[in-house]
Amino acid sequence: MTFGAQQQTVNSGPPRRSRARRIVPLVVAVWVVLEVWLLTLVAGAAGGWTVFALLAGGVVAGSYVIKRAGRRAWQRLTQSLQTPGAAPEPAPAEGGGNALTMLGGLLLMVPGLISDVAGLLCLFPPTRALLRGSLERRLRRPGTLGEAFQQAQQAQQAQRTRMGEGKVVQGEVIREDAPPAPRPGDPQLPR
């Protein structure tokens, strides 16, 4: 005799995985196989030292691109912090932000020729503009990551408003030019 026995439901199989969780490992495996195959083709045609030089050059170029983009972002941040009350200056329209530039540098650093070509596509201005436009359109579609991000920002803004941040309190600042007179009994400080 059991007391408080709970009836358990038995699933007919393992929990269903999303489509992306099924496809991404397959895509990564195919990409790695293609990279290795292409590197062996180039090594057979031009030699192993050529492949080594290509891979080393990709790492050096990628690290340079990432360093330059990071420095540019840091300069933009310090300029916006040095001018109090000023809104941060937006990125120039022709170059946009640094996200695709950094992605291009990262792809250059990943060993392989396909990733190098993808990284170069992220770095050249005409293809970068095409990629940025397609990414923006994709993120603006309903049911995407962009919509979830906007909802999170709206929720964060609502919470700030509830907690008192963002409210403007009218007031007046009174500044005295002369230092206050010392009160009797206060210790004298050296000047």
ROSE-4610 file (N, C-alpha, C; in Angstrom, 1 decimal, always signed):
// ROSE-4610
residu = [M/M/M/T/T/T/F/F/F/G/G/G/A/A/A/Q/Q/Q/Q/Q/Q/Q/Q/Q/T/T/T/V/V/V/N/N/N/S/S/S/G/G/G/P/P/P/P/P/P/R/R/R/R/R/R/S/S/S/R/R/R/A/A/A/R/R/R/R/R/R/I/I/I/V/V/V/P/P/P/L/L/L/V/V/V/V/V/V/A/A/A/V/V/V/W/W/W/V/V/V/V/V/V/L/L/L/E/E/E/V/V/V/W/W/W/L/L/L/L/L/L/T/T/T/L/L/L/V/V/V/A/A/A/G/G/G/A/A/A/A/A/A/G/G/G/G/G/G/W/W/W/T/T/T/V/V/V/F/F/F/A/A/A/L/L/L/L/L/L/A/A/A/G/G/G/G/G/G/V/V/V/V/V/V/A/A/A/G/G/G/S/S/S/Y/Y/Y/V/V/V/I/I/I/K/K/K/R/R/R/A/A/A/G/G/G/R/R/R/R/R/R/A/A/A/W/W/W/Q/Q/Q/R/R/R/L/L/L/T/T/T/Q/Q/Q/S/S/S/L/L/L/Q/Q/Q/T/T/T/P/P/P/G/G/G/A/A/A/A/A/A/P/P/P/E/E/E/P/P/P/A/A/A/P/P/P/A/A/A/E/E/E/G/G/G/G/G/G/G/G/G/N/N/N/A/A/A/L/L/L/T/T/T/M/M/M/L/L/L/G/G/G/G/G/G/L/L/L/L/L/L/L/L/L/M/M/M/V/V/V/P/P/P/G/G/G/L/L/L/I/I/I/S/S/S/D/D/D/V/V/V/A/A/A/G/G/G/L/L/L/L/L/L/C/C/C/L/L/L/F/F/F/P/P/P/P/P/P/T/T/T/R/R/R/A/A/A/L/L/L/L/L/L/R/R/R/G/G/G/S/S/S/L/L/L/E/E/E/R/R/R/R/R/R/L/L/L/R/R/R/R/R/R/P/P/P/G/G/G/T/T/T/L/L/L/G/G/G/E/E/E/A/A/A/F/F/F/Q/Q/Q/Q/Q/Q/A/A/A/Q/Q/Q/Q/Q/Q/A/A/A/Q/Q/Q/Q/Q/Q/A/A/A/Q/Q/Q/R/R/R/T/T/T/R/R/R/M/M/M/G/G/G/E/E/E/G/G/G/K/K/K/V/V/V/V/V/V/Q/Q/Q/G/G/G/E/E/E/V/V/V/I/I/I/R/R/R/E/E/E/D/D/D/A/A/A/P/P/P/P/P/P/A/A/A/P/P/P/R/R/R/P/P/P/G/G/G/D/D/D/P/P/P/Q/Q/Q/L/L/L/P/P/P/R/R/R]
num = [1/1/1/2/2/2/3/3/3/4/4/4/5/5/5/6/6/6/7/7/7/8/8/8/9/9/9/10/10/10/11/11/11/12/12/12/13/13/13/14/14/14/15/15/15/16/16/16/17/17/17/18/18/18/19/19/19/20/20/20/21/21/21/22/22/22/23/23/23/24/24/24/25/25/25/26/26/26/27/27/27/28/28/28/29/29/29/30/30/30/31/31/31/32/32/32/33/33/33/34/34/34/35/35/35/36/36/36/37/37/37/38/38/38/39/39/39/40/40/40/41/41/41/42/42/42/43/43/43/44/44/44/45/45/45/46/46/46/47/47/47/48/48/48/49/49/49/50/50/50/51/51/51/52/52/52/53/53/53/54/54/54/55/55/55/56/56/56/57/57/57/58/58/58/59/59/59/60/60/60/61/61/61/62/62/62/63/63/63/64/64/64/65/65/65/66/66/66/67/67/67/68/68/68/69/69/69/70/70/70/71/71/71/72/72/72/73/73/73/74/74/74/75/75/75/76/76/76/77/77/77/78/78/78/79/79/79/80/80/80/81/81/81/82/82/82/83/83/83/84/84/84/85/85/85/86/86/86/87/87/87/88/88/88/89/89/89/90/90/90/91/91/91/92/92/92/93/93/93/94/94/94/95/95/95/96/96/96/97/97/97/98/98/98/99/99/99/100/100/100/101/101/101/102/102/102/103/103/103/104/104/104/105/105/105/106/106/106/107/107/107/108/108/108/109/109/109/110/110/110/111/111/111/112/112/112/113/113/113/114/114/114/115/115/115/116/116/116/117/117/117/118/118/118/119/119/119/120/120/120/121/121/121/122/122/122/123/123/123/124/124/124/125/125/125/126/126/126/127/127/127/128/128/128/129/129/129/130/130/130/131/131/131/132/132/132/133/133/133/134/134/134/135/135/135/136/136/136/137/137/137/138/138/138/139/139/139/140/140/140/141/141/141/142/142/142/143/143/143/144/144/144/145/145/145/146/146/146/147/147/147/148/148/148/149/149/149/150/150/150/151/151/151/152/152/152/153/153/153/154/154/154/155/155/155/156/156/156/157/157/157/158/158/158/159/159/159/160/160/160/161/161/161/162/162/162/163/163/163/164/164/164/165/165/165/166/166/166/167/167/167/168/168/168/169/169/169/170/170/170/171/171/171/172/172/172/173/173/173/174/174/174/175/175/175/176/176/176/177/177/177/178/178/178/179/179/179/180/180/180/181/181/181/182/182/182/183/183/183/184/184/184/185/185/185/186/186/186/187/187/187/188/188/188/189/189/189/190/190/190/191/191/191]
x = [+0.8/+0.0/+0.9/+0.7/+1.5/+0.6/+1.1/+0.4/+1.0/+0.2/+0.7/+1.5/+1.2/+1.9/+1.5/+2.5/+2.2/+2.3/+1.4/+1.4/+2.4/+3.3/+4.3/+3.9/+4.1/+3.9/+5.1/+5.0/+6.1/+6.1/+7.3/+7.4/+7.6/+7.2/+7.4/+8.8/+9.6/+10.9/+11.7/+12.9/+13.7/+13.0/+13.3/+12.8/+13.2/+12.3/+12.6/+13.6/+14.6/+15.5/+15.1/+15.5/+15.1/+15.9/+15.4/+16.0/+17.4/+17.7/+19.1/+20.0/+19.5/+20.4/+20.7/+19.9/+20.2/+21.1/+20.9/+21.7/+23.1/+23.2/+24.5/+25.7/+25.6/+26.7/+27.0/+26.0/+26.3/+27.0/+26.6/+27.3/+28.7/+29.0/+30.3/+31.2/+30.7/+31.4/+31.8/+30.8/+31.1/+32.1/+32.0/+32.9/+34.4/+34.5/+35.9/+36.4/+35.6/+36.0/+36.5/+35.7/+36.0/+37.3/+37.5/+38.8/+40.0/+39.9/+41.0/+41.3/+40.2/+40.4/+41.0/+40.6/+41.2/+42.6/+42.9/+44.3/+45.2/+44.7/+45.5/+45.7/+44.7/+44.8/+45.9/+45.9/+46.9/+48.2/+48.3/+49.6/+50.2/+49.3/+49.8/+50.2/+49.6/+49.9/+51.1/+51.1/+52.1/+53.1/+52.9/+53.8/+53.3/+53.9/+53.5/+53.9/+55.0/+55.5/+54.5/+54.0/+53.0/+51.8/+51.3/+50.1/+50.4/+51.6/+52.0/+52.0/+52.6/+52.7/+51.3/+50.4/+49.0/+48.3/+48.5/+47.9/+48.5/+49.8/+50.4/+50.1/+50.0/+49.6/+48.2/+47.3/+45.9/+45.8/+46.6/+46.6/+47.2/+48.2/+48.8/+47.9/+47.3/+46.4/+45.1/+44.6/+43.4/+43.6/+44.8/+45.0/+45.2/+45.8/+46.0/+44.6/+43.8/+42.4/+41.6/+41.7/+41.0/+41.5/+42.9/+43.5/+43.1/+43.1/+42.8/+41.3/+40.4/+39.0/+38.7/+39.4/+39.3/+39.8/+40.9/+41.5/+40.5/+39.9/+38.9/+37.7/+37.2/+36.1/+36.5/+37.7/+38.1/+38.3/+38.8/+38.9/+37.5/+36.5/+35.2/+34.6/+34.9/+34.3/+35.0/+36.3/+36.9/+36.5/+36.3/+35.8/+34.4/+33.6/+32.2/+32.2/+33.2/+33.3/+33.9/+34.8/+35.5/+34.6/+33.5/+32.6/+31.3/+31.3/+30.1/+28.8/+27.8/+26.5/+26.2/+27.3/+27.1/+26.8/+25.9/+25.6/+26.7/+26.9/+28.0/+27.9/+29.0/+29.0/+28.7/+27.7/+27.5/+28.6/+28.7/+29.7/+29.4/+30.5/+30.3/+29.4/+28.6/+27.7/+28.4/+29.5/+30.2/+30.8/+31.3/+32.0/+31.1/+30.1/+29.2/+30.0/+29.5/+30.2/+31.4/+31.9/+33.1/+32.7/+31.5/+31.1/+31.6/+31.3/+31.7/+33.2/+33.8/+35.2/+35.9/+35.4/+36.0/+35.7/+34.5/+34.2/+35.1/+35.4/+36.3/+37.7/+38.2/+39.5/+39.5/+38.4/+38.4/+38.3/+37.6/+37.6/+38.9/+39.7/+41.0/+41.9/+41.7/+42.6/+42.3/+41.0/+40.7/+41.4/+42.1/+42.9/+42.0/+42.3/+41.5/+41.3/+41.1/+41.0/+39.6/+38.6/+37.2/+36.9/+37.4/+37.2/+37.9/+39.1/+39.8/+39.0/+38.4/+37.6/+36.4/+35.7/+34.6/+35.0/+36.2/+36.7/+37.0/+37.6/+37.9/+36.6/+35.5/+34.2/+33.6/+33.9/+33.5/+34.3/+35.5/+36.4/+36.2/+36.0/+35.9/+34.6/+34.7/+33.5/+32.2/+32.3/+31.1/+30.4/+31.2/+30.5/+30.1/+30.8/+30.4/+29.1/+28.9/+27.6/+26.5/+26.7/+25.7/+25.4/+26.4/+26.2/+25.4/+25.8/+25.1/+23.7/+23.4/+22.0/+21.2/+21.7/+21.0/+20.8/+21.8/+21.7/+20.6/+20.6/+19.6/+18.2/+18.0/+16.7/+16.3/+17.2/+16.9/+16.6/+17.3/+17.0/+15.7/+15.2/+14.0/+12.7/+12.9/+11.8/+11.2/+9.8/+9.2/+9.7/+9.8/+10.2/+11.6/+12.5/+13.9/+14.6/+15.9/+16.7/+16.6/+16.4/+16.3/+15.0/+14.0/+12.7/+12.9/+13.5/+13.8/+14.7/+15.7/+16.5/+15.8/+14.9/+14.1/+13.2/+12.6/+11.7/+12.5/+13.7/+14.5/+14.9/+15.2/+15.5/+14.3/+13.1/+11.9/+11.7/+11.9/+11.7/+12.7/+13.9/+14.9/+14.6/+14.1/+13.8/+12.6/+11.6/+10.5/+10.9/+11.8/+12.3/+13.1/+13.9/+14.6/+13.6/+12.5/+11.5/+10.9/+10.6/+9.9/+10.9/+12.2/+13.1/+13.6/+13.1/+13.4/+14.4/+15.1/+16.1/+15.4/+16.0/+15.4/+14.4/+14.1/+13.2/+14.0/+13.4/+14.1/+13.5/+14.3/+13.9/+14.3/+13.3/+13.6/+14.3/+15.3/+16.0/+16.8/+17.5/+18.4/+19.7/+20.8/+22.1/+22.6/+22.9/+23.4/+24.9/+25.7/+27.1/+27.6/+28.4/+29.0/+30.4/+30.8/+32.2/+33.2/+32.8/+33.7/+33.5/+34.7/+34.6/+33.8/+33.1/+32.4/+33.3/+32.8/+33.6/+33.7/+34.9/+35.0/+34.1/+33.6/+32.8/+33.7/+33.2/+34.0/+34.1/+35.3/+35.6/+36.1/+36.0/+36.5/+38.1/+38.7/+40.2/+40.6/+41.7/+42.2/+43.1/+42.8/+43.5/+44.6/+45.8/+46.8/+46.4/+46.7/+46.4/+47.5]
y = [-1.2/+0.0/+1.2/+2.1/+3.4/+4.6/+5.5/+6.8/+7.9/+8.7/+9.8/+9.4/+8.3/+7.9/+8.8/+9.2/+10.1/+9.3/+9.6/+8.9/+9.6/+8.9/+9.5/+9.2/+10.2/+10.0/+9.6/+8.6/+8.1/+8.7/+9.3/+9.8/+8.7/+8.9/+7.8/+7.8/+8.8/+8.9/+10.0/+10.3/+11.4/+12.7/+13.8/+15.1/+15.6/+16.2/+16.7/+17.9/+17.9/+18.9/+19.9/+21.1/+22.1/+21.8/+22.4/+22.1/+22.6/+23.7/+24.3/+23.4/+22.8/+21.9/+20.6/+20.3/+19.1/+19.4/+20.6/+20.9/+21.4/+22.2/+22.9/+21.9/+20.8/+19.9/+19.3/+19.0/+18.5/+19.5/+20.7/+21.8/+22.0/+22.0/+22.1/+20.9/+19.7/+18.6/+18.6/+19.0/+19.2/+20.3/+21.4/+22.5/+22.0/+21.3/+20.8/+19.9/+19.0/+18.0/+18.8/+19.8/+20.6/+21.4/+21.9/+22.7/+21.7/+20.6/+19.6/+19.2/+18.9/+18.4/+19.5/+20.7/+21.8/+22.1/+22.0/+22.2/+21.1/+19.8/+18.8/+18.9/+19.5/+19.7/+20.8/+21.9/+22.9/+22.4/+21.6/+21.0/+20.1/+19.4/+18.5/+19.3/+20.4/+21.2/+22.2/+22.8/+23.9/+23.5/+22.5/+22.1/+22.5/+21.8/+21.9/+23.3/+23.8/+25.1/+26.2/+26.1/+27.1/+27.1/+25.9/+25.8/+26.4/+26.1/+26.7/+28.2/+28.7/+30.2/+30.8/+30.1/+30.6/+30.7/+29.6/+29.6/+30.6/+30.7/+31.7/+33.1/+33.3/+34.7/+35.0/+34.0/+34.3/+34.6/+34.0/+34.3/+35.7/+36.0/+37.4/+38.5/+38.3/+39.3/+39.4/+38.3/+38.3/+39.0/+38.7/+39.4/+40.9/+41.3/+42.7/+43.4/+42.7/+43.3/+43.5/+42.4/+42.5/+43.6/+43.7/+44.7/+46.1/+46.3/+47.6/+48.0/+47.0/+47.3/+47.5/+46.8/+47.0/+48.4/+48.8/+50.1/+51.2/+51.0/+52.0/+52.1/+50.9/+50.9/+51.6/+51.3/+51.9/+53.4/+53.9/+55.4/+56.0/+55.4/+55.9/+56.0/+54.9/+54.9/+56.0/+56.2/+57.2/+58.6/+58.8/+60.1/+60.4/+59.4/+59.7/+59.9/+59.3/+59.5/+60.8/+61.3/+62.6/+63.8/+63.7/+64.8/+64.5/+64.9/+64.6/+65.1/+64.3/+64.7/+64.5/+64.3/+64.1/+62.6/+62.4/+61.1/+60.4/+59.1/+58.5/+58.7/+59.0/+59.2/+57.9/+57.9/+56.7/+56.3/+55.1/+54.6/+55.3/+55.5/+56.1/+55.2/+55.8/+55.1/+54.1/+54.5/+53.7/+52.5/+52.6/+51.5/+50.8/+51.4/+50.7/+50.5/+49.5/+49.1/+48.2/+47.7/+46.8/+45.3/+45.0/+43.6/+42.7/+43.1/+42.4/+42.4/+43.5/+43.6/+42.6/+42.6/+41.6/+40.2/+39.9/+38.6/+38.2/+39.1/+38.9/+38.5/+39.3/+39.0/+37.6/+37.3/+36.0/+34.9/+35.0/+34.0/+33.9/+35.0/+34.9/+34.1/+34.2/+33.5/+32.0/+31.6/+30.2/+29.5/+28.4/+27.7/+27.1/+27.5/+26.9/+28.0/+27.5/+28.5/+29.0/+28.2/+28.6/+29.7/+29.5/+30.5/+31.8/+31.7/+32.9/+33.7/+32.9/+33.6/+34.3/+33.6/+34.2/+35.4/+35.4/+36.5/+37.7/+37.4/+38.5/+39.1/+38.3/+38.9/+39.8/+39.5/+40.4/+41.7/+41.7/+42.8/+43.8/+43.4/+44.3/+45.1/+46.4/+47.3/+46.9/+46.6/+46.3/+45.0/+44.0/+42.7/+42.9/+43.7/+43.9/+44.7/+45.6/+46.3/+45.4/+44.4/+43.4/+42.5/+42.1/+41.2/+42.0/+43.2/+44.0/+44.2/+44.5/+44.7/+43.4/+42.3/+41.0/+40.6/+40.9/+40.6/+41.5/+42.7/+43.6/+43.2/+42.8/+42.4/+41.1/+40.2/+39.0/+39.2/+40.1/+40.4/+41.2/+41.9/+42.6/+41.8/+40.5/+39.7/+39.3/+39.1/+38.6/+37.2/+37.0/+35.7/+35.4/+36.4/+36.2/+36.7/+36.6/+37.0/+38.5/+39.3/+40.7/+41.1/+40.4/+40.7/+40.4/+39.3/+38.9/+40.0/+40.5/+41.5/+42.8/+43.2/+44.4/+44.2/+43.1/+42.8/+42.9/+42.4/+42.4/+43.8/+44.7/+46.1/+46.8/+46.5/+47.2/+46.8/+45.5/+45.1/+45.7/+45.8/+46.5/+48.0/+48.6/+50.0/+50.2/+49.3/+49.4/+49.2/+48.3/+48.0/+49.2/+49.9/+51.1/+52.2/+52.3/+53.3/+53.0/+51.8/+51.4/+51.6/+51.5/+51.6/+53.0/+54.0/+55.4/+55.9/+55.0/+55.5/+56.1/+57.1/+57.7/+58.9/+59.1/+60.2/+61.4/+62.5/+63.8/+64.6/+65.0/+65.8/+67.3/+68.1/+69.6/+70.1/+70.9/+71.5/+72.7/+73.2/+74.3/+74.1/+74.4/+74.3/+75.7/+75.8/+77.1/+76.9/+77.7/+77.6/+78.9/+78.8/+79.9/+80.1/+81.2/+81.4/+81.5/+82.0/+82.2/+80.9/+80.4/+79.2/+79.6/+78.6/+79.0/+79.4/+80.3/+80.8/+79.7/+79.6/+78.5/+78.8/+77.8/+77.9/+77.9/+78.5/+78.5/+77.1/+76.8/+75.4/+74.4/+74.8/+73.9/+74.0/+72.9/+73.0/+73.7/+74.4/+75.2/+74.3/+74.2/+73.4/+74.2/+73.7/+74.5/+74.7/+75.8/+76.2/+76.1]
z = [+0.0/+0.0/+0.0/-0.9/-1.0/-0.9/-0.2/+0.1/-0.8/-1.4/-2.2/-3.4/-4.0/-5.2/-6.3/-7.1/-8.2/-9.5/-10.4/-11.7/-12.6/-13.1/-14.0/-15.4/-16.3/-17.7/-18.4/-19.2/-19.9/-21.3/-21.7/-23.1/-24.0/-25.2/-26.2/-26.7/-26.5/-27.0/-26.4/-26.9/-26.3/-26.7/-25.9/-26.2/-27.6/-28.2/-29.6/-29.5/-30.4/-30.5/-31.6/-31.4/-32.4/-33.8/-34.8/-36.1/-36.2/-35.6/-35.6/-34.8/-33.7/-32.9/-33.6/-34.6/-35.4/-36.5/-37.1/-38.3/-38.1/-37.0/-36.8/-36.6/-35.9/-35.8/-37.2/-38.0/-39.3/-40.2/-40.1/-40.9/-40.4/-39.1/-38.6/-39.1/-39.1/-39.5/-41.0/-41.8/-43.2/-43.5/-42.8/-42.9/-42.6/-41.5/-41.1/-42.2/-42.7/-43.7/-45.0/-45.4/-46.5/-46.3/-45.1/-44.9/-44.9/-44.3/-44.4/-45.8/-46.5/-47.9/-48.8/-48.6/-49.4/-49.0/-47.7/-47.3/-47.9/-48.0/-48.5/-50.0/-50.7/-52.1/-52.4/-51.6/-51.8/-51.4/-50.4/-50.0/-51.0/-51.7/-52.8/-54.0/-54.3/-55.4/-55.2/-54.0/-53.8/-52.7/-51.9/-50.9/-49.5/-48.5/-47.1/-46.6/-47.0/-46.5/-47.0/-48.1/-48.6/-47.8/-47.4/-46.6/-45.2/-44.7/-43.4/-43.5/-44.5/-44.7/-44.8/-45.5/-45.6/-44.3/-43.5/-42.2/-41.2/-41.2/-40.3/-40.8/-42.1/-42.5/-42.2/-42.2/-41.8/-40.3/-39.4/-38.0/-37.8/-38.4/-38.3/-38.8/-40.0/-40.5/-39.7/-39.2/-38.4/-37.1/-36.4/-35.2/-35.4/-36.5/-36.8/-37.0/-37.7/-38.0/-36.7/-35.8/-34.5/-33.6/-33.6/-32.8/-33.2/-34.5/-35.1/-34.8/-35.0/-34.7/-33.2/-32.4/-31.0/-30.5/-31.1/-30.8/-31.2/-32.4/-32.9/-32.0/-31.5/-30.6/-29.3/-28.8/-27.5/-27.7/-28.8/-29.0/-29.0/-29.7/-29.7/-28.3/-27.5/-26.1/-25.3/-25.4/-24.6/-25.0/-26.3/-26.7/-26.2/-26.2/-25.7/-24.1/-23.4/-22.0/-21.6/-22.5/-22.2/-22.3/-23.1/-23.2/-22.4/-21.2/-20.3/-20.9/-20.8/-21.3/-22.7/-23.5/-24.9/-25.2/-26.2/-26.6/-27.3/-27.2/-27.9/-29.4/-30.0/-31.5/-32.2/-33.1/-33.8/-34.8/-35.1/-36.1/-37.4/-38.2/-39.5/-40.4/-41.2/-42.1/-43.0/-43.6/-44.6/-43.9/-42.7/-42.0/-41.1/-40.6/-39.6/-38.3/-37.6/-36.3/-36.6/-35.6/-35.6/-35.6/-35.5/-35.4/-36.6/-37.8/-39.0/-39.2/-38.8/-39.0/-38.0/-36.8/-35.8/-36.2/-36.7/-37.2/-38.4/-39.3/-40.4/-39.9/-38.9/-38.3/-37.6/-36.9/-36.3/-37.3/-38.4/-39.4/-40.1/-40.2/-40.8/-39.8/-38.5/-37.6/-37.5/-37.9/-37.8/-39.0/-38.7/-39.8/-40.8/-42.1/-43.2/-44.3/-45.5/-46.6/-46.8/-46.5/-46.6/-45.6/-44.4/-43.3/-43.7/-44.3/-44.8/-45.8/-46.8/-47.8/-47.1/-46.2/-45.5/-44.7/-44.1/-43.3/-44.2/-45.4/-46.3/-46.8/-47.0/-47.4/-46.3/-45.1/-44.0/-43.9/-44.5/-44.4/-45.5/-46.8/-47.9/-47.8/-48.0/-47.8/-48.6/-49.9/-50.6/-50.1/-49.9/-49.4/-47.9/-47.1/-45.8/-45.7/-46.6/-46.7/-47.1/-48.0/-48.3/-47.2/-46.5/-45.3/-44.2/-44.0/-42.9/-43.3/-44.5/-44.9/-44.8/-45.1/-45.0/-43.6/-42.7/-41.3/-40.6/-41.0/-40.4/-40.8/-42.1/-42.5/-41.8/-41.6/-40.9/-39.5/-38.8/-37.4/-37.2/-38.2/-38.1/-38.3/-38.8/-39.1/-37.7/-37.7/-36.5/-36.1/-34.8/-34.3/-34.4/-34.5/-34.6/-33.3/-33.3/-32.2/-32.0/-33.0/-32.9/-32.2/-32.4/-31.6/-30.2/-29.9/-28.5/-27.8/-28.5/-28.0/-27.7/-28.6/-28.4/-27.2/-27.0/-25.9/-24.6/-24.6/-23.4/-23.0/-24.0/-23.8/-23.2/-23.8/-23.3/-21.8/-21.5/-20.1/-19.2/-19.6/-18.8/-18.6/-19.6/-19.5/-18.5/-18.6/-17.7/-16.2/-16.0/-14.7/-14.1/-15.0/-14.6/-14.1/-14.9/-14.6/-13.3/-13.0/-11.7/-10.6/-10.8/-9.7/-9.5/-10.2/-10.0/-10.9/-11.7/-12.6/-13.8/-14.4/-15.5/-15.2/-13.9/-13.6/-13.4/-13.9/-13.8/-12.6/-11.7/-10.6/-10.8/-10.8/-11.0/-9.8/-10.0/-8.8/-9.2/-8.3/-8.5/-7.7/-8.4/-7.8/-7.3/-6.1/-5.5/-5.2/-5.9/-5.7/-5.1/-4.0/-3.4/-3.8/-4.2/-4.7/-3.6/-2.5/-1.3/-0.5/+0.1/+0.9/+2.2/+2.8/+4.0/+5.1/+5.9/+7.1/+8.1/+8.7/+9.8/+11.0/+11.5/+12.7/+13.9/+15.0/+16.2/+16.7/+17.1/+17.6/+16.6/+15.3/+14.2/+14.2/+14.0/+13.9/+12.6/+12.7/+11.6/+10.7/+9.4/+8.5/+7.8/+7.5/+6.8/+5.4/+4.8/+3.5/+2.6]
